Amino acid sequence: MEGYNYLVHTFEPVWDENSKVLVLGTFPSVKSREHGFYYGHPQNRFWKVIAAITGQDMPVTTGDKKKLLLANNIAVWDVIASCSIKGSSDSSIRDVAVNKLLPLLAGSRITGIYANGAKAYELYMKYSYKETGMEITRLPSTSPANAAYTLEKLINEWYILVK
């Protein structure tokens, strides 16, 4: 499989016992892996969206990002624990091993799970739904590849996290 790398997810989920919603991505992008934290690509609009829906300033540091999520009872993780992938391409994902979501769900107050994009939704339904039994709501991806959604449209769709 030329161009593929087998990779293991290296950072922990962000959550605590007060988390009420869980946002699931697929697997960290190249930029996120370089930064060692979720949504590290400078063009990814995740942090702009979260800041907007919570009425907070745009977080800069990893510590600020964690505080923003936890202060608003938002947990973040990815469906995939390890996989073969070409660069950051979700469509290239193969050889999937999934994260075990039950301990996080059991240790928190999570009542809603949200997918950051279609691929996260698809992977959750294929690999995790049977384990958790919890429905997932598909939100439009905050990825720069999702050019169909303006920042304003994303913010409107993502407000569901804080309602």
N, C-alpha and C positions, 0 to 999 in steps of 0.2 A: 504494500500500500504506500506508494511513493507520495511524499509530502505529508504523510500522517505522522503524528507523534502521539504516543500513549502517555497521558498525563493524569496525575492525581490532584484533586482539589486540595489546596494547601491552607485555606483560611477557614476559620470557624464561622458558624452562623452567628448572627447578631440577634439576640433575644434575651428576655428575662421572664420571670414569673408573671409580670403584668402585661406581657405582649398579648394583643387582641387580634391582630391580623398578621398573616404571613405572606410575604411577597416572594415568589419563587422565580428565579431565572433558570437558565439552562446550565451553563458552565462558564467560568470566567474567561473573558477575552484575553488576547495577548497583552493588551495594555493593563487590564486589571491584574493579570498575573505578575506583570512587572511592578505594579504599585502595591501588590499584596492586599488588595481590598476590592470590594464590589464596585462595579461601574466606574472603573478607573480611566476609561477612554475620555479624553477631554470633550469630545463631541457627543457623548452619551448624555441624554437629558434627564436621567434618573434623579440626580441630586437637585436640579433646578425644579423638577416637578414636586419632589418631596418638600423642598423649602416652600414652594408656592402653596401647596395644599395645607401645610401646617402653619402658614403665616410667619415663618422664621427666615432668618438670613441664610444665604447660601453657605453650607458648610465647606471648609477648606481642608482641614486635616482629617485623618482617619478618626481621631478621637472626637472631633466635632461631629462627624457623620454618625458615629455610634451614639453619641448623646442625643442627636436630633431624632434618630429612630426610636431609641428607648423612651425618650421623654414623650413621644407620641404613640407609644404602645405598638410600634411597627417592628415586626421581625423580618429579617432578610436571610435567605439561603438560596441554594441552587438544588435542582432535582438531582443532578449528576455528581457522584463522588469521584468517578474516574471514567475515562473514555479515550478513544482514539479520535483525533480531530486534526483538521488542516487549519492552521492559524487560528482564526476566531470564527470560522464558518460553522454556524449551527447546522446547516444542511449537510455538513460532512461528518457529523458525529456518528461514531460506530462503537461497538464493544462497550456498551454502557453498563456501569455499575452505579446503583442509585444510593443516595443518602437515606438513612433510616430516619424518617420524620416522626415516628411515634414518641420517642423520648422527649422531643421538643414540644410536641402537641400536649403530651401528658403533663409536662412541667410548666405549662403556661395557661393563659385564658383565651387562647386562639379559637375564634368562632368562624373566621373567614380566611380562606386561602385564595390568593390572587396570583395569576401567571403574568409575568412580564413578557407578553408576546405569545404568538401562536405556537412556537416550538416548545416553550416551557409548558404550555397547556397540554400539547400533544404528548410530551414525555411523561408528565405527571399522570395523565390518564392511562398511558400504556404501562408504566412501571410502578406508580405509587398509590393510585386510587384504591386498588384492591386492599392494600395494607391499611390505609387510613380510613376509608369509608367516607371521607369528607369531599363534598363537591368543591370545585375550583372555578373561579370566575376569570375569564380571559380578558386581560387589559391590553391595549395597544402597546407594542414594544417602544421603549424609550431609546432604542438604538438609533444611531444616525442613519442606518440603512432604511429605517422606516420613514422615508421622506414624505409619505402621504399624510402624515400627521404633523401639524404645526405644534409648537410648544403650547399654545393656547388650547388646542384641541386635546392634547395629552393631559393637560392640567384638568380640563373639564371631565374627562373620562376617569382620571385617577382620584378625583375628589371622593369617590366611594370609600376609599380607605379611612377617611376621617369623619364620615357621616354618622 
